[in-house]
Amino acid sequence: MSAEKTLIAREDLPLFGKRILFCAPRNYAQKLARLLVRHGALPVWMPTIVIEPMKDYSEFDKSIRNLSGYDWISFTSRNGIEAFFNRLDVLGLNSSILSDIQVSALGNDGKALQEQGVKVDLLPPAASTRGVIEELQRRGETNRSILLPVPEVYGMEEPSVIPDYVEGLKGIGMKPHRVPAYATHRVTDGLEHELQMILAGSVDLIAFSSVGEIDGLLHLLGDRSDVLADRTVACYGPVTANGAKQRNLRVDFVAENYSVFEGYIDAMEKYYR
């Protein structure tokens, strides 16, 4: 019998009945919510940031048309990959445009590219931008141009992840060109019920998967953000955890496997077991 096992005793589900609030945007929330339900949790979705198409793609389109002028393209999120292939469709191009350029991706995003027939040349062991920098340096890559399809952040301070990536690439002699591929902004209203749950201590865990989500929640909490000192907080990988600590948040645990959400669930179960 190959069907997924669903008849499981509650004592074998460490997350059973745990009310887990997560702040992921819609395109990531579906998978995380589904996994939480499968493992017995009660998910509470509080999207503190929104990811959406841009109004003006002229700069991105120009970079795609001139892709042969780059040595590398580095995808840092599934959103960047989706935006890239959407623009290929609009421009009447296909994935063969990537055949003469080296491609890097993070974690499970490599599989998404391979499903599009794209050869991934660099998939760092550590699924992070720092991992890409370290692997490029190990390979002796220098003085090479690298295109970065990244978010255009507005209505909030840009998290340091991409600026740090750009500076890190420059530090090893690469020539990065960041180009906006999709838009990110914070949610400013419509989440009063979820806020009250946090304030009342009605959730067992607050789970972050990006620094932007943290900033979005802190903005909504305002001068009440000190309440998080008494809440259990989890982070999806070291970059998000470092961002939380820089914002004076206590982090109770961090997912060691942060290339797929299953790794986040494993970390939650380990914490509650």
C-alpha positions in Angstrom: 0.0 0.0 0.0 1.7 3.2 -1.2 -0.8 5.7 -0.1 0.3 8.3 2.5 -0.3 7.2 6.1 -2.9 9.3 7.8 -4.3 7.0 10.5 -1.9 8.0 13.2 -2.5 8.1 17.0 -2.3 11.6 18.5 0.5 10.6 20.8 2.6 9.9 17.7 2.0 13.5 16.5 4.1 15.9 18.5 2.3 18.9 17.0 -1.1 17.6 17.7 -3.4 20.4 18.8 -0.6 23.0 18.7 -1.8 26.3 17.4 1.0 27.5 15.1 1.0 31.0 13.7 3.0 31.6 10.6 3.6 34.7 8.6 4.5 33.4 5.1 3.1 35.1 2.0 0.3 33.3 0.1 2.5 31.5 -2.4 4.5 29.7 0.4 1.7 29.5 2.9 -0.3 26.8 1.2 2.4 24.2 1.4 3.3 25.0 5.0 -0.3 25.0 6.1 -0.9 21.6 4.5 2.2 20.1 6.2 1.1 21.5 9.6 -2.4 20.0 9.2 -0.9 16.7 8.1 1.2 16.6 11.3 -1.7 17.4 13.6 -1.2 21.1 14.2 -3.8 23.9 14.0 -2.3 26.5 11.6 -3.0 30.2 12.0 -2.1 32.1 8.8 -1.0 35.7 9.4 0.6 37.0 6.2 2.7 40.0 7.2 4.2 40.5 3.7 2.8 40.3 0.2 4.6 39.1 -2.9 3.2 40.2 -6.2 4.0 41.1 -9.8 5.6 44.4 -10.6 4.0 47.2 -12.5 7.0 47.8 -14.7 9.2 45.0 -16.1 11.3 47.0 -18.5 14.6 46.6 -16.6 14.0 42.9 -16.0 13.0 42.3 -19.6 16.1 44.2 -20.8 18.4 41.9 -18.7 16.7 38.8 -20.0 17.1 39.9 -23.6 20.8 40.6 -22.8 21.3 37.4 -20.9 24.2 36.3 -23.1 26.2 39.2 -21.6 26.3 37.6 -18.2 28.4 34.6 -17.0 26.0 33.6 -14.2 22.4 34.0 -13.1 21.7 33.4 -9.4 18.1 32.6 -8.3 17.6 33.3 -4.6 14.0 32.3 -4.3 11.2 30.4 -6.0 9.5 33.8 -6.7 12.5 34.9 -8.8 12.3 31.7 -10.8 8.6 32.0 -11.4 8.9 35.7 -12.4 11.8 34.8 -14.8 9.8 32.1 -16.6 6.7 34.3 -16.7 8.7 37.0 -18.5 10.1 34.4 -20.9 6.6 33.5 -21.9 5.7 37.2 -22.4 8.8 37.8 -24.5 8.3 34.7 -26.6 11.5 33.1 -25.3 12.1 29.7 -23.7 14.5 28.0 -21.2 17.1 27.4 -23.9 18.2 31.0 -23.3 19.9 29.6 -20.2 22.0 27.0 -22.0 25.0 29.3 -22.4 25.0 30.8 -18.9 25.8 29.2 -15.6 22.9 28.9 -13.1 22.8 28.8 -9.3 19.9 28.2 -7.0 19.1 27.4 -3.4 17.8 24.2 -1.9 14.7 22.7 -3.5 14.5 25.6 -6.0 17.1 23.6 -8.0 14.5 20.9 -8.6 12.0 23.6 -9.9 14.6 24.7 -12.5 15.5 21.1 -13.5 11.8 20.5 -14.1 11.9 23.3 -16.6 14.8 21.6 -18.4 17.5 23.9 -16.9 20.9 22.6 -15.8 21.8 23.9 -12.4 25.5 24.5 -12.1 25.7 25.5 -8.5 23.5 24.3 -5.7 25.4 25.0 -2.4 25.3 22.5 0.5 24.1 25.4 2.7 20.9 26.7 1.1 21.8 30.4 1.5 23.3 33.2 -0.4 26.4 32.9 1.8 26.6 29.3 0.6 26.7 30.5 -3.0 29.5 33.0 -2.2 31.5 30.3 -0.5 31.1 27.8 -3.4 32.0 30.4 -6.0 35.1 31.3 -4.1 36.0 27.6 -3.7 35.7 27.2 -7.5 38.0 30.3 -8.1 35.2 32.2 -9.8 36.2 35.9 -10.0 35.7 38.9 -12.3 32.5 37.3 -13.7 29.2 39.0 -14.2 26.2 37.6 -12.3 22.6 38.5 -12.7 20.4 38.6 -9.6 16.6 38.5 -10.1 15.5 39.8 -6.7 12.5 41.6 -5.1 11.7 45.2 -5.3 10.9 46.1 -1.7 8.6 49.1 -1.0 6.7 50.3 2.0 9.2 48.8 4.4 12.9 48.7 5.0 14.7 46.2 2.8 16.0 43.2 4.8 19.8 42.9 4.6 19.9 39.5 2.8 20.2 40.8 -0.8 22.3 43.9 -0.1 24.7 41.6 1.9 24.7 39.1 -1.0 25.6 41.8 -3.4 28.5 43.1 -1.2 29.6 39.5 -0.6 29.8 38.8 -4.3 31.8 42.0 -4.9 34.1 40.9 -2.0 35.2 37.8 -4.0 35.7 39.8 -7.2 32.3 39.0 -8.9 30.3 41.7 -10.8 26.7 41.4 -9.5 23.8 43.1 -11.2 20.6 43.1 -9.2 17.4 43.5 -11.1 13.9 43.7 -9.7 11.9 40.6 -10.7 8.8 40.9 -8.4 7.5 43.2 -5.7 7.4 42.7 -1.9 5.6 45.0 0.6 4.3 44.7 4.2 0.6 44.1 5.1 -0.7 47.0 7.2 -4.2 46.0 8.1 -6.8 43.2 8.1 -4.9 41.1 10.7 -6.5 42.4 13.9 -7.8 38.9 14.9 -4.4 37.3 14.6 -2.8 40.1 16.4 -5.2 39.6 19.3 -4.3 35.9 19.4 -0.6 36.8 19.8 -1.3 39.4 22.5 -3.6 37.0 24.4 -1.1 34.2 24.3 -3.5 32.0 22.3 -0.9 30.6 20.0 1.7 28.0 20.9 4.3 28.9 18.4 5.1 31.8 16.0 7.0 30.5 13.0 9.0 32.9 10.7 10.4 31.9 7.3 12.0 35.3 6.3 13.3 38.5 7.9 10.6 40.4 5.9 7.9 38.5 7.8 9.5 39.5 11.1 9.6 43.2 10.2 6.0 43.0 9.0 4.9 41.6 12.4 6.9 44.0 14.4 5.4 46.9 12.4 1.9 45.6 13.2 2.6 45.1 16.9 4.2 48.6 17.2 5.0 49.4 20.8 3.5 46.1 21.9 6.3 44.0 20.3 7.8 43.2 23.7 5.0 40.6 24.0 7.1 38.4 21.8 9.6 37.9 24.6 7.0 35.6 26.2 6.1 33.7 23.1 7.8 30.7 21.5 9.5 31.7 18.3 10.9 29.5 15.5 13.0 30.5 12.5 13.5 28.7 9.1 17.2 28.7 8.9 20.1 30.8 10.2 19.5 33.9 8.0 16.0 34.4 9.4 17.3 33.6 12.9 20.1 36.1 12.7 17.6 38.7 11.5 15.3 38.0 14.5 18.2 38.3 17.0 19.3 41.6 15.4 15.8 42.8 16.2 16.2 41.7 19.8 13.8 38.7 19.5 14.6 35.5 21.4 14.6 32.5 19.0 13.7 29.2 20.7 14.8 26.9 17.8 16.0 27.0 14.2 15.4 24.5 11.4 18.6 22.8 10.6 17.3 21.7 7.2 16.0 24.9 5.6 15.9 23.8 2.0 12.4 22.4 2.2 9.4 23.1 4.6 9.5 19.4 5.7 12.7 20.3 7.5 10.9 23.0 9.4 8.2 20.6 10.4 10.9 18.2 11.6 12.4 20.9 13.8 9.0 21.7 15.3 8.3 18.1 16.1 11.8 17.7 17.6 11.1 20.7 19.8 7.8 19.5 21.1 8.7 15.8 21.3 
